[in-house]
Each structure stands twice: as structure tokens, then as C-alpha cells.
Amino acid sequence: MMATMDRLDRAGAGPGRLWLATRAAATTVAIGFGLAAMSKPDTVGVGARLLIVLALGAGLLAARRLPANRTLAVVGGVVAVTAAWLLPQRDDVAAAVILAVLFALGAGIAVEPPPPSRSTQLGLLAGLIAMFALRFTVSQKTLLIVVVCVVAAATAATVAGRFPTRRPRRGRAVVFGTVLVATMLVFTGYVGAETPGATWFGGGTVHGPVDTGEVALTFDDGPNLGATRKIMAILDAHDVKGTFFEVGKAIDADPQITRALYDDGHLLGNHSYNHDQWRWLDPRYPELQRTQDAFRRAIGTCPVLYRPPHGDRTPFLAQVVRDHHMRMVLWSASAGDWATNDSRLVARRILAGAHPGAILLLHDGLDGNPSANRDVLVKALPLILQGLRDKGLSAVRLDRLLGTGDYQSC
């Protein structure tokens, strides 16, 4: 307690006291944010939570040893606020750990907290408890607003204050600031391109109306020689119509399967021609039209709906989709059925995410390979359909769920 009072006394009255107090408060918020923001239903495991908190703590400790000046304080504040904004848009632990480190580094150089005295440690503990409790009593949006405001205020206080302890060479500060900003920009692009719910970077529809009791079963990466007709038969036996996002090269390999789905009343969607890892980066994105041409040859018409492979997209790709008068559709729940042979696990995962308006992602193919073994889905589908009925949900085509068109002239 005396150590903190001594620092406040040396700072003088008024702005000096406010400067140190705000910086200490921001440190409290930074640590509390690591627990509170990550206490989400899908990442409440003790191991995951501990890993995120350790990453946050490591970032804060590292920030204490990094260069600091007024320019870097502004850079750090921007990085911290950006990381806080991106964090709730991701639900995987790996991304959360990276964002926790970026947040801590940014907040650390923006706030430059005073050395931890006993009173400061007690304040940090109180902040941890308060922020962790707030996560369960207020919305995450409200929590993030608090974080952003405190970090912004602390950055402003730091810029207006002094840097008595660390005066780095200008070159070192420039290098560190450039690396930090570049890392944040790269990860921001990754979140925008890879996250289904991120609509600010070429987003798509991820959910339908919640008041109808309907969901959409969607199947990607086909048509598949061994599985697609079996899946069609199971759906027909349950009087259900699905939506199949097909890969152009697989359509050309056996157009009769696509024709059979179309004639049977299932909805078809565009899922690129090659389904690879890099063609989505081409600003012209010729994959879209090439797949439309494959549909024209197979069924004489072209889909209105498009789903990017792996959900990867850029603003350029999104514009190409709009130029073709099409609509991009992503998903709200995925079974991860490409990475398991456990049909019951696939069914449990899908049913866990099945609620009114949900767009459910399954795979009747794998990367457009017509010969891929998809027995896991053939076995899981009856369990899924029974589970949907037990939950009082009806599976419908995507155009019905979303109120869109189905096909257009090529």
C-alpha cells in the first residue's frame, strides 16, 4: 500500500494521480478480460481456460520488458481494442490464445502499469473476480464496451503522461511497433476470412428465422459416387428435402447424380469447381462461373446459392458472388464429420447445434473427391433426422428457410 502511495505522491496531484490510477485500472481489466471474455459455453473447460489465462499473463509480463513511448502507446491501444473486438467472433481455443497474447501485449505497452505493490495485487485480484462475475450477469457486448473504454482511457492517460523508466532507441521501437501492427493485421484478415459469423469481411448468411421451428440440412463437397444416392434415399424415406452444395469437378465426373438430386426436388448450390486451399484468393474468382457452367451442362439451370469451400472468402470473392446475382450462405453448426468415423458423435454434434433457424453443415463428399468414403454420414443421418423430430424441428430446403430463390438462368 505504501509503495503505491509513494508513487502517487511522486506523481503529484491531479493528472499524475489520474494517470497512474487509470493505468492500474486498465491492468486489472486486462487480466479480468482474459477470464471473463473467454468464459463462453463452448470453451469452459478448465484446461482451455487456464491456457488462455496463462497466455494473457505471459503477454502482460512480456509487455513490461518491451520498448515504450507515446507512439507505441497509441499502437498498443489500437491493437488491444482490435483484439478485444475479434475475440468473441472466434470459438476455438487456438485463436483465443493468440488474441489473448495480442491483447496483453497491446494493453501492456499502452498502459505500462506501475510495479506491483501489495495494494495493486489486491486490486488485480478484485478485478479478476469482478470481471469474471460480470460475464454471467451482463452481455459480452457490454463487457467488451467496458474493456474498450478502459483501455482507450488508459492509452490517452499514458500518452499525456511520462515515460520515466524506458526510453528505447527509436529504431527498436519502430521495429517492434511495425511487427505488432503487421501481426494484428494478418490475424484480423484471418478472422474475417475464416469465421462464419464475421460479416465485415465478405460475410454470408449463417442463420435463418428463429420463429418457424425449421432448420436446413446442407451437404457439401459432393456429389459422391457411393454416398449421395444413399443419402437421397434416406431423406426421401423421411419426407425431407436437403440442400447439396456441389463441387464442379465432381459434377462433371458424374452429372447423373446431380440430375437425380435435381429431379427429386432437392436444392443444389455452388461450392466452387476445384475445392482447393488457394483459388479463393484470386480477386476474379473464376471458380464460381466454372461451376455454374457445370450445373448448366448437368441440369440446364444454375443455382442461386453459393458456399465457399472451408468458408474462406475475401471482399473480392463476395463481390463476384453479388455480380452473379447469387447469395453466399455459410452455416451455424458443423458436425466436423470429415474428421471422425463415429456416426453417433456426428449426430450428437449436429443435434447440439440444432435450434430454430439453424443451418446445419454435413458432408456427402470430401473436397470434391467422388470416391471418398462417407459411410459415417450415411449411418449418422437417420439418427439426425430422428433427433430433429424429437426436438420438434422440421428440416427444409435452404431457399424455404431463408426465403430466397432457387435457380436462375445461366
C-alpha positions as CSV (number, residue, x, y, z in Angstrom):
1,M,0.0,0.0,0.0
2,M,2.8,2.4,0.9
3,A,4.6,1.7,-2.4
4,T,1.6,2.7,-4.4
5,M,1.0,5.8,-2.3
6,D,4.7,6.8,-2.7
7,R,4.3,6.6,-6.5
8,L,1.1,8.6,-6.4
9,D,2.8,11.2,-4.2
10,R,5.7,11.5,-6.6
11,A,3.3,11.9,-9.5
12,G,1.8,14.9,-7.8
13,A,-1.9,15.9,-7.6
14,G,-4.4,15.9,-10.4
15,P,-3.3,14.5,-13.8
16,G,-0.4,12.5,-12.4
17,R,-2.6,10.6,-9.9
18,L,-5.2,10.0,-12.6
19,W,-2.6,8.7,-15.0
20,L,-1.3,6.1,-12.6
21,A,-4.7,5.2,-11.3
22,T,-6.1,4.7,-14.8
23,R,-3.1,2.6,-15.8
24,A,-3.5,0.4,-12.8
25,A,-7.3,0.0,-13.5
26,A,-6.6,-0.9,-17.1
27,T,-4.2,-3.6,-16.0
28,T,-6.9,-5.0,-13.8
29,V,-9.3,-5.0,-16.7
30,A,-6.8,-6.7,-19.0
31,I,-6.3,-9.6,-16.6
32,G,-10.0,-9.8,-15.8
33,F,-10.9,-9.8,-19.5
34,G,-8.8,-12.9,-20.1
35,L,-11.1,-14.9,-17.8
36,A,-14.4,-13.1,-18.3
37,A,-14.5,-12.9,-22.1
38,M,-13.4,-16.5,-22.5
39,S,-15.9,-18.0,-20.2
40,K,-18.1,-19.0,-23.1
41,P,-20.3,-22.1,-23.2
42,D,-18.1,-23.8,-25.8
43,T,-14.7,-23.1,-24.1
44,V,-15.5,-23.5,-20.4
45,G,-13.1,-26.4,-19.9
46,V,-10.6,-25.9,-17.1
47,G,-7.7,-26.7,-19.4
48,A,-8.7,-24.3,-22.1
49,R,-9.5,-21.5,-19.6
50,L,-6.1,-22.0,-17.9
51,L,-4.3,-21.9,-21.2
52,I,-5.9,-18.6,-22.2
53,V,-5.2,-17.0,-18.8
54,L,-1.6,-18.2,-19.0
55,A,-1.3,-16.7,-22.5
56,L,-2.7,-13.4,-21.2
57,G,-0.3,-13.4,-18.2
58,A,2.7,-14.1,-20.5
59,G,1.7,-11.3,-22.8
60,L,1.4,-8.8,-19.9
61,L,4.8,-9.9,-18.5
62,A,6.4,-9.6,-21.9
63,A,5.0,-6.1,-22.4
64,R,6.8,-5.0,-19.3
65,R,10.1,-5.7,-21.0
66,L,9.3,-4.1,-24.3
67,P,10.1,-0.6,-25.6
68,A,7.5,2.1,-24.7
69,N,6.9,5.6,-25.9
70,R,3.9,7.7,-26.8
71,T,3.6,6.4,-30.4
72,L,3.8,2.8,-29.2
73,A,1.2,3.6,-26.5
74,V,-1.3,4.5,-29.3
75,V,-0.3,1.5,-31.3
76,G,-0.7,-0.8,-28.3
77,G,-4.1,0.7,-27.5
78,V,-5.4,0.1,-31.1
79,V,-4.1,-3.5,-31.1
80,A,-5.7,-4.2,-27.7
81,V,-9.1,-2.8,-28.7
82,T,-8.9,-4.7,-32.0
83,A,-8.1,-8.0,-30.2
84,A,-11.0,-7.4,-27.8
85,W,-13.3,-6.9,-30.8
86,L,-12.2,-10.0,-32.6
87,L,-12.2,-12.4,-29.6
88,P,-15.9,-13.1,-29.3
89,Q,-16.1,-13.8,-33.1
90,R,-14.0,-16.9,-32.7
91,D,-14.9,-20.1,-30.7
92,D,-11.7,-22.1,-31.0
93,V,-9.1,-22.1,-28.2
94,A,-6.1,-21.6,-30.6
95,A,-7.4,-18.3,-31.9
96,A,-8.4,-17.2,-28.3
97,V,-4.8,-17.8,-27.1
98,I,-3.3,-15.8,-30.0
99,L,-5.8,-12.9,-29.4
100,A,-5.2,-13.0,-25.6
101,V,-1.4,-12.6,-26.3
102,L,-2.0,-9.7,-28.7
103,F,-4.5,-8.1,-26.3
104,A,-2.0,-8.4,-23.4
105,L,1.0,-7.0,-25.5
106,G,-1.1,-4.1,-26.8
107,A,-2.6,-3.3,-23.4
108,G,0.7,-3.7,-21.7
109,I,2.6,-1.2,-23.8
110,A,-0.4,1.2,-23.9
111,V,-0.9,1.1,-20.1
112,E,2.7,0.5,-18.8
113,P,1.4,-0.5,-15.3
114,P,3.3,0.5,-12.2
115,P,5.4,-2.1,-10.3
116,P,3.0,-4.5,-8.5
117,S,2.8,-3.4,-4.8
118,R,0.6,-5.4,-2.4
119,S,-2.3,-3.0,-2.9
120,T,-2.0,-3.3,-6.7
121,Q,-2.0,-7.1,-6.4
122,L,-5.2,-7.0,-4.3
123,G,-6.7,-4.6,-6.8
124,L,-5.9,-7.1,-9.6
125,L,-7.5,-9.9,-7.7
126,A,-10.6,-7.9,-7.1
127,G,-10.7,-7.0,-10.8
128,L,-10.4,-10.7,-11.7
129,I,-13.3,-11.6,-9.5
130,A,-15.5,-8.7,-10.6
131,M,-14.9,-9.2,-14.4
132,F,-15.4,-13.0,-14.1
133,A,-18.7,-12.4,-12.3
134,L,-19.8,-9.8,-14.8
135,R,-19.5,-12.3,-17.6
136,F,-22.5,-14.1,-16.2
137,T,-24.7,-11.1,-15.4
138,V,-24.2,-8.8,-18.4
139,S,-23.9,-9.5,-22.1
140,Q,-20.5,-10.0,-23.7
141,K,-21.1,-6.9,-25.8
142,T,-21.4,-4.8,-22.6
143,L,-18.3,-6.4,-21.2
144,L,-16.3,-5.6,-24.3
145,I,-17.5,-2.0,-24.2
146,V,-16.1,-1.7,-20.7
147,V,-12.8,-3.2,-21.8
148,V,-12.5,-0.9,-24.9
149,C,-13.4,2.3,-22.8
150,V,-10.9,1.5,-20.1
151,V,-8.0,0.7,-22.5
152,A,-8.8,3.8,-24.5
153,A,-8.8,5.9,-21.4
154,A,-5.5,4.3,-20.2
155,T,-3.9,4.9,-23.5
156,A,-4.9,8.5,-23.5
157,A,-3.6,8.9,-20.0
158,T,-0.3,7.3,-20.9
159,V,0.2,9.5,-23.9
160,A,-0.5,12.5,-21.8
161,G,1.9,11.3,-19.1
162,R,5.6,10.5,-18.9
163,F,7.8,7.5,-19.6
164,P,10.4,7.7,-16.8
165,T,11.6,4.1,-16.9
166,R,12.1,3.1,-20.5
167,R,13.5,5.2,-23.3
168,P,14.4,2.9,-26.1
169,R,16.3,3.6,-29.2
170,R,14.0,4.9,-31.9
171,G,14.9,2.0,-34.3
172,R,13.9,-0.6,-31.8
173,A,10.6,1.0,-31.1
174,V,9.8,1.3,-34.8
175,V,10.6,-2.4,-35.4
176,F,8.5,-3.6,-32.6
177,G,5.6,-1.4,-33.4
178,T,5.7,-2.5,-37.1
179,V,5.8,-6.2,-36.2
180,L,2.9,-5.8,-33.7
181,V,0.7,-3.9,-36.2
182,A,1.5,-6.4,-39.0
183,T,0.7,-9.3,-36.8
184,M,-2.6,-7.8,-35.8
185,L,-3.5,-7.0,-39.4
186,V,-2.7,-10.6,-40.6
187,F,-4.7,-12.1,-37.8
188,T,-7.6,-9.7,-38.4
189,G,-7.6,-10.8,-42.1
190,Y,-7.6,-14.5,-40.9
191,V,-10.6,-14.0,-38.6
192,G,-12.5,-12.1,-41.3
193,A,-11.8,-14.8,-43.9
194,E,-12.3,-17.9,-41.8
195,T,-15.1,-17.1,-39.3
196,P,-18.7,-17.9,-40.5
197,G,-20.2,-15.2,-38.3
198,A,-17.8,-12.4,-39.4
199,T,-19.9,-10.4,-41.9
200,W,-17.5,-7.4,-42.2
201,F,-15.0,-9.2,-44.5
202,G,-17.2,-10.7,-47.2
203,G,-19.7,-12.5,-45.0
204,G,-22.6,-14.7,-45.7
205,T,-25.9,-15.8,-44.2
206,V,-25.3,-18.1,-41.2
207,H,-28.8,-18.4,-39.7
208,G,-32.5,-18.4,-40.7
209,P,-35.6,-17.1,-38.9
210,V,-35.9,-18.4,-35.3
211,D,-39.7,-18.3,-35.2
212,T,-40.6,-21.1,-37.7
213,G,-39.3,-24.3,-36.0
214,E,-37.4,-25.1,-39.2
215,V,-33.8,-26.0,-39.9
216,A,-31.9,-26.7,-43.1
217,L,-29.8,-29.8,-43.6
218,T,-26.9,-28.9,-46.0
219,F,-24.4,-31.3,-47.6
220,D,-21.1,-30.2,-49.0
221,D,-18.3,-31.5,-51.3
222,G,-20.4,-33.9,-53.4
223,P,-21.7,-35.5,-55.5
224,N,-20.2,-38.7,-54.2
225,L,-20.5,-42.0,-56.1
226,G,-21.0,-44.2,-53.0
227,A,-22.9,-41.9,-50.6
228,T,-25.0,-39.2,-52.3
229,R,-27.7,-41.6,-53.7
230,K,-27.9,-43.4,-50.3
231,I,-28.4,-40.0,-48.5
232,M,-31.1,-39.0,-51.0
233,A,-32.9,-42.3,-50.3
234,I,-32.8,-41.7,-46.5
235,L,-34.1,-38.2,-46.9
236,D,-36.9,-39.4,-49.2
237,A,-37.8,-42.1,-46.7
238,H,-38.3,-39.4,-44.0
239,D,-40.0,-37.0,-46.4
240,V,-37.2,-34.4,-46.1
241,K,-35.5,-32.3,-48.8
242,G,-31.9,-31.2,-48.3
243,T,-29.6,-28.7,-49.9
244,F,-26.5,-30.0,-51.6
245,F,-23.6,-27.6,-52.3
246,E,-21.7,-29.4,-55.1
247,V,-18.2,-29.2,-56.4
248,G,-17.9,-28.5,-60.2
249,K,-15.3,-31.2,-60.9
250,A,-17.4,-33.8,-59.1
251,I,-20.5,-32.8,-61.1
252,D,-18.5,-33.2,-64.4
253,A,-17.2,-36.6,-63.2
254,D,-20.8,-38.0,-62.9
255,P,-23.5,-35.5,-63.8
256,Q,-26.3,-38.1,-63.4
257,I,-26.1,-37.9,-59.6
258,T,-26.7,-34.1,-59.8
259,R,-29.5,-34.6,-62.2
260,A,-31.1,-37.2,-59.9
261,L,-31.0,-34.8,-56.9
262,Y,-32.5,-32.0,-59.0
263,D,-35.3,-34.2,-60.3
264,D,-36.0,-35.5,-56.8
265,G,-36.6,-31.9,-55.6
266,H,-33.5,-31.3,-53.5
267,L,-31.9,-27.9,-53.7
268,L,-28.5,-27.6,-55.4
269,G,-25.9,-24.9,-54.6
270,N,-22.5,-23.8,-56.0
271,H,-19.4,-25.0,-54.0
272,S,-16.6,-24.0,-56.3
273,Y,-15.0,-26.1,-59.1
274,N,-11.8,-27.4,-57.5
275,H,-12.4,-27.0,-53.7
276,D,-8.7,-26.2,-53.0
277,Q,-6.9,-24.1,-50.5
278,W,-5.9,-21.1,-52.6
279,R,-8.1,-20.2,-55.5
280,W,-10.4,-18.2,-53.3
281,L,-7.6,-15.6,-53.0
282,D,-8.0,-14.8,-56.8
283,P,-9.8,-11.4,-56.9
284,R,-11.5,-12.5,-60.2
285,Y,-12.6,-15.9,-58.7
286,P,-13.4,-17.7,-62.0
287,E,-14.2,-20.8,-60.0
288,L,-17.8,-19.5,-59.5
289,Q,-18.7,-19.3,-63.2
290,R,-16.9,-22.5,-64.0
291,T,-19.1,-24.4,-61.5
292,Q,-22.2,-22.6,-62.9
293,D,-21.2,-23.9,-66.3
294,A,-21.0,-27.5,-64.9
295,F,-24.5,-27.1,-63.4
296,R,-25.8,-25.8,-66.8
297,R,-24.5,-28.9,-68.5
298,A,-25.9,-31.2,-65.9
299,I,-29.4,-29.8,-65.2
300,G,-29.8,-26.9,-67.7
301,T,-30.0,-24.2,-65.0
302,C,-27.8,-22.6,-62.3
303,P,-28.0,-22.3,-58.5
304,V,-28.7,-19.0,-56.7
305,L,-26.9,-20.1,-53.5
306,Y,-23.1,-20.3,-53.1
307,R,-21.0,-21.6,-50.2
308,P,-17.2,-21.1,-50.2
309,P,-15.0,-24.1,-49.5
310,H,-14.0,-24.2,-45.9
311,G,-15.9,-20.9,-45.5
312,D,-12.9,-19.0,-46.9
313,R,-13.7,-15.7,-48.6
314,T,-12.5,-12.2,-49.3
315,P,-14.4,-9.0,-50.1
316,F,-13.4,-9.6,-53.7
317,L,-14.9,-13.0,-53.8
318,A,-18.1,-11.7,-52.1
319,Q,-18.4,-9.0,-54.9
320,V,-18.0,-11.7,-57.6
321,V,-20.9,-13.6,-55.9
322,R,-23.0,-10.5,-55.9
323,D,-22.2,-9.7,-59.5
324,H,-23.6,-13.2,-60.4
325,H,-26.8,-12.3,-58.6
326,M,-26.1,-15.0,-56.1
327,R,-26.3,-15.3,-52.3
328,M,-23.5,-16.5,-50.1
329,V,-24.6,-19.0,-47.3
330,L,-22.4,-20.3,-44.6
331,W,-23.6,-22.3,-41.5
332,S,-24.5,-22.0,-37.8
333,A,-23.5,-25.6,-36.7
334,S,-21.0,-28.1,-38.1
335,A,-20.6,-31.8,-37.2
336,G,-16.9,-32.0,-38.2
337,D,-17.9,-35.2,-40.0
338,W,-14.8,-35.1,-42.2
339,A,-12.5,-35.9,-39.3
340,T,-14.3,-38.8,-37.5
341,N,-15.7,-42.2,-38.2
342,D,-18.1,-42.1,-35.2
343,S,-21.6,-41.7,-36.6
344,R,-23.1,-41.2,-33.2
345,L,-20.7,-38.4,-32.4
346,V,-21.6,-36.7,-35.7
347,A,-25.3,-36.9,-34.8
348,R,-24.7,-35.6,-31.3
349,R,-22.7,-32.6,-32.6
350,I,-25.4,-31.6,-35.2
351,L,-28.3,-32.1,-32.8
352,A,-26.4,-30.0,-30.2
353,G,-26.4,-27.1,-32.6
354,A,-29.9,-27.7,-34.0
355,H,-32.3,-25.0,-33.0
356,P,-34.9,-23.0,-34.9
357,G,-33.4,-21.3,-37.9
358,A,-30.1,-23.3,-37.8
359,I,-28.2,-24.1,-41.0
360,L,-26.6,-27.5,-40.3
361,L,-23.4,-28.4,-42.1
362,L,-22.7,-32.0,-43.2
363,H,-20.5,-33.6,-46.0
364,D,-21.7,-36.1,-48.5
365,G,-18.2,-35.8,-50.1
366,L,-14.7,-34.7,-49.3
367,D,-13.0,-32.0,-51.3
368,G,-14.9,-32.9,-54.4
369,N,-13.5,-36.5,-54.5
370,P,-16.3,-38.6,-55.9
371,S,-14.8,-41.8,-54.4
372,A,-14.4,-40.6,-50.8
373,N,-15.8,-43.0,-48.2
374,R,-18.8,-41.2,-46.5
375,D,-20.3,-44.2,-44.6
376,V,-20.1,-42.2,-41.4
377,L,-22.7,-39.8,-42.7
378,V,-24.9,-42.5,-44.2
379,K,-25.0,-44.1,-40.7
380,A,-25.5,-40.8,-38.8
381,L,-28.2,-39.3,-41.0
382,P,-31.1,-41.5,-39.6
383,L,-30.0,-40.6,-36.1
384,I,-30.0,-36.9,-37.0
385,L,-33.4,-37.0,-38.6
386,Q,-34.9,-38.8,-35.6
387,G,-33.3,-36.3,-33.2
388,L,-34.7,-33.3,-35.1
389,R,-38.2,-34.8,-34.9
390,D,-37.7,-35.4,-31.1
391,K,-36.8,-31.7,-30.8
392,G,-39.8,-30.6,-32.7
393,L,-37.8,-29.3,-35.7
394,S,-38.6,-29.6,-39.3
395,A,-35.8,-30.0,-41.9
396,V,-36.5,-27.9,-45.1
397,R,-34.6,-26.7,-48.1
398,L,-32.5,-23.6,-47.7
399,D,-34.5,-21.5,-50.1
400,R,-37.6,-22.1,-48.0
401,L,-35.8,-21.4,-44.7
402,L,-34.2,-18.2,-46.0
403,G,-37.0,-17.1,-48.4
404,T,-34.6,-16.9,-51.4
405,G,-34.8,-18.0,-55.0
406,D,-33.7,-21.5,-56.0
407,Y,-32.3,-21.3,-59.6
408,Q,-31.6,-18.7,-62.2
409,S,-30.8,-18.8,-65.9
410,C,-27.2,-19.4,-66.8
